Amino acid sequence: MKEFISAEQISFGYEAEDGTPIPVLEDLSIEIKQGEFMAILGHNGSGKSTLAKHFNAILLPSGGACYVDGINTAEEERLFDIRQTVGMVFQNPDNQLVATIVEEDVAFGPENIGVPPAEIRQRVDDALKSVGMYDFREHAPHQLSGGQKQRIAIAGVIAMRPRCIVLDEPTAMLDPRGRSEVMRTIRQMNEQYGITVVMITHYMDEAARCRRVVVVDDGKIILDGTPREVFSHVQLLKERGLDVPQSTDLANSLADLGYAIDRTVLDEQECADALAALLKSRGICPAQA
């Protein structure tokens, strides 16, 4: 996979009401390859969302540079190209729905970038099918569930045909069923269509399903690796106000009590297998169904 998004020692800060600078990012560097499926974690105020907004030039660095497919995001005349390449989905889908009919909402983006009507029709149909919402194309968005609304918001970005989608807490306002629907859609975008996915999330179990996890703290990257590598740093993550997947937490609690169990389990199945092995090693065999 080739380098697709590159932040090179970028810095960024906001200005307080009294004019005092508030630094958010400090000399941060990261490379994202085409086709990656990654999560960015961090406590509130860590800089993770600020970093994500640099990837499609919503924000520009005050120091360093950010590149999207070789384009410097500071090149104002290339903003159109950058926004077509990297789309963004935010946590509240109601803030991204602009029409009273689902298919009209999905068509809004392509219409605004001058896509021909016949191609818009095809893009809308393809996008809605890709998120499993084609049968709802003539419905009113406000009558849909939270998970369905978020999938419509994602379809609206897909219809723009970006090569990368950045999702900022896309499941934060959803119930467990809605989160499952959206995560399934995100995974499908990456696996079937090769879309690069960068997801900001505070759900550790969601991050564990990604192929790469980056942890941001005080405007700097402190961990970067596979989920198993990152979540092996249980103590460090908890010190920084973050958690780990429930299965990892349980395994580590048992290991701390002296039980011989793998600390690096990530999901429920791995945890169940590790617990079964632990019971067997102690001469306890679960009853057969």
Secondary structure, 3 states (H helix, E strand, C coil): CCEEEEEEEEEEEEECCCCCEEEEEEEEEEEEECCCEEEEECCCCCCHHHHHCCCCCCCCCCEEEEEECCEECCCHHHHHHHHHHEEEECCCHHHCCCCCCHHHHHHHHHHHCCCCHHHHHHHHHHHHHHCCCHHHCCCCHHHCCHHHHHHHHHHHHHCCCCCEEEEECCCCCCCHHHHHHHHHHHHHHHHHHCCEEEEECCCHHHHCCCCEEEEEECCEEEEEECHHHHCCCHHHHHHCCCCCCHHHHHHHHHHHCCCCCCCCCCCHHHHHHHHHHHHHHCCCCCCCC
